[in-house]
Amino acid sequence: MLGKNKNGWEWLEKINISPVLEDKDFQLARTFARCFSSEDGKKVLQHLKKITFERCFGPEVKKSVLKYAEGQRALIAHIETLCKRAKQ
């Protein structure tokens, strides 16, 4: 039995036609991409890369300093990965 509406379209009325939400990770990646794709954002990211990736340490540097620097580099790399993911 087709129910009250006998025109054959009652199955459509039962379907929720709300827009499909995007994956939360992709939404976050898009937010990062919007933030860092502006001219100011590009300048900020370039500065962050310069003070993390292009920094050199001498031979007497402590392990803790190297670990801290690697954490900073990982954070910048993560930001760049999110921006790239949003563009794909």
Buried (B, 14 or more C-beta within 10 A) or exposed (E): EEEEEEEEEEEEEEEEEEEEEEEEEEEBBBEBBEBBEEEEBEEBBEEBBEEBEEEEEEEEEEEEEEEEBEEBBEEBEEBBEBBEBBEE
